[in-house]
């Protein structure tokens, strides 16, 4: 049906059998929606993030997942560690390995792949303030969709730089901006 409506859609994008649940803020609690998905993780969460702030229910859920033994890994935008209230520090302190995608103009991803079968994506940032915005968050239950997002995550990882300390990264990032 989608191919008939939009012939410009790549065939690889058509995924039969994918189940999709949607959440819209500010009308719905999308942070709780994401928290439930993260809480159901059994092995791995691959995160792509533009915005991550302390006090975010989603960031707290990722830290709890790491603490219960889930392999949580994050690729963030080059500005993310240096932003006010950035949650990169608390995530790194919790043992989450972090990479910075400094190759893209903006690493604007807002994605999570959970256990290779569930994908969270949409306009919703992993921030405390996102709940007040008009945003969307989609949960797609499909190994094929998760595989596509995982492949893209790994492509971005291949060109990203390992993050160790905010002081090192933000000094370099701010010097490069001058």
Beta strands, then each sheet from edge to edge (+ up, - down):
strand 1: 19-25
strand 2: 44-49
strand 3: 71-77
strand 4: 97-101
strand 5: 111-114
strand 6: 118-122
strand 7: 135-141
strand 8: 161-162
sheet 1: 1+ 7- 6+ 5- 2+ 3+ 4+ 8-
end
